[in-house]
Structures are given as C-alpha cells and as structure tokens.
Amino acid sequence: VAAQNCRKRKLNAILNLEEDVCNLQTQKESLKKEHSQCSRSISQMKRKLNNLYQDIFSRLRDDQGRPVNPCHYVIHCSSEDTVLIIPKHLAKAEEKQDRKKEQNQK
C-alpha cells in the first residue's frame, strides 16, 4: 500500500509538472507575440518621431533666415515642459551631467 501511494504521488507530481510545462509554453508564446507587437509599435513610433523631427527642422530658421542644420542642433525637452533647440555639444554635456546625477542618487 505504501509503495502504491508513493507511485501515485510520483505520477501526480509528474502530471502536475507536465501541466506546468504546457502552461509555461503557452505563456512563452503569448509573451513572444506581445514582444513582437511592442517592437513593431516602437519602430513605428521611432519613424513618426524621426519624421516629426525632420519636419520641425525643415521649418526652423536662424536669425538671418537660414535653415537650422539638424547635424549641429537637437530638440531638447526639459522637465519644466519647455522645448529648446540647443547645440549638440551642449546636449551631450547635459546628458553626462544627468547620468552623474542618476548614479549619485542610486
């Protein structure tokens, strides 16, 4: 009787593990689909943002009425909800400062 109970527990454990594996495979497939959808959404948003960026720079002019070169400037959104066009070298310096602040806070 003890051996039968032991075999029965073992079979139940195996069945439960097989069910868990099946559930995890289903979950994995679902997560793969979700990841794929998210990747497509991110790619689409990047394209739209790039188009917007190009559109903005095509309309910008400096003090003399010349087009602003997007190779030398970036659009910067501050935490105070302001949008600025700043030289790239200043943006890189600011990014470094922000990273240092984040590392110090950790």
NUBADREN-356437 format. One line per 10 residues: number of its first residue (from 1); for each residue x, y, z of C-alpha. Coordinates in nm, 3 decimals, m for minus. Example, Ala and Ser with C-alpha at 12.3 -4.5 7.8 and 13.67 -1.06 7.14 Angstrom:
BEGIN
1) 1.230/m0.450/0.780; 1.367/m0.106/0.714
//
This chain:
BEGIN
1) 0.000/0.000/0.000; 0.284/0.237/0.084; 0.452/0.163/m0.249; 0.124/0.223/m0.435; 0.078/0.557/m0.257; 0.436/0.652/m0.341; 0.386/0.567/m0.711; 0.056/0.758/m0.712; 0.221/1.070/m0.561; 0.502/1.040/m0.813
11) 0.258/1.015/m1.106; 0.060/1.313/m0.972; 0.380/1.513/m0.940; 0.477/1.424/m1.299; 0.131/1.518/m1.429; 0.144/1.850/m1.243; 0.489/1.924/m1.384; 0.374/1.838/m1.738; 0.078/2.072/m1.693; 0.311/2.345/m1.566
21) 0.538/2.297/m1.869; 0.238/2.323/m2.102; 0.117/2.640/m1.929; 0.463/2.794/m1.942; 0.495/2.715/m2.314; 0.161/2.885/m2.376; 0.272/3.183/m2.169; 0.603/3.196/m2.360; 0.422/3.206/m2.695; 0.194/3.479/m2.566
31) 0.493/3.683/m2.445; 0.669/3.636/m2.779; 0.364/3.776/m2.960; 0.343/4.067/m2.716; 0.715/4.137/m2.760; 0.676/4.135/m3.136; 0.383/4.377/m3.118; 0.577/4.606/m2.884; 0.878/4.601/m3.115; 0.658/4.695/m3.410
41) 0.498/4.975/m3.209; 0.836/5.108/m3.102; 0.962/5.101/m3.461; 0.652/5.284/m3.578; 0.691/5.547/m3.304; 1.058/5.593/m3.393; 0.966/5.650/m3.758; 0.696/5.901/m3.661; 0.932/6.080/m3.423; 1.201/6.095/m3.690
51) 0.951/6.237/m3.941; 0.837/6.494/m3.686; 1.198/6.583/m3.607; 1.274/6.633/m3.978; 0.957/6.837/m4.026; 1.043/7.064/m3.733; 1.397/7.124/m3.854; 1.278/7.189/m4.210; 1.071/7.481/m4.076; 1.326/7.631/m3.837
61) 1.533/7.933/m3.936; 1.816/8.115/m3.759; 1.836/8.492/m3.704; 1.945/8.550/m4.065; 1.662/8.337/m4.207; 1.884/8.039/m4.294; 1.767/7.684/m4.221; 1.888/7.537/m3.893; 2.122/7.243/m3.953; 1.994/6.933/m3.769
71) 2.351/6.797/m3.769; 2.455/7.072/m3.526; 2.141/7.110/m3.314; 1.899/6.891/m3.121; 1.550/6.937/m2.986; 1.560/6.931/m2.606; 1.252/6.886/m2.387; 1.313/6.998/m2.030; 1.141/6.882/m1.714; 0.963/7.220/m1.699
81) 0.773/7.135/m2.021; 0.982/7.368/m2.235; 1.118/7.274/m2.576; 1.450/7.420/m2.685; 1.676/7.390/m2.986; 2.029/7.361/m2.849; 2.371/7.282/m2.996; 2.458/6.913/m2.985; 2.773/6.964/m2.780; 2.567/7.126/m2.504
91) 2.313/6.844/m2.514; 2.589/6.584/m2.475; 2.734/6.772/m2.178; 2.390/6.791/m2.018; 2.334/6.417/m2.073; 2.660/6.343/m1.893; 2.551/6.560/m1.601; 2.213/6.385/m1.588; 2.383/6.043/m1.583; 2.611/6.152/m1.300
101) 2.310/6.276/m1.101; 2.128/5.946/m1.155; 2.433/5.745/m1.046; 2.477/5.958/m0.736; 2.111/5.910/m0.642; 2.150/5.532/m0.659
//
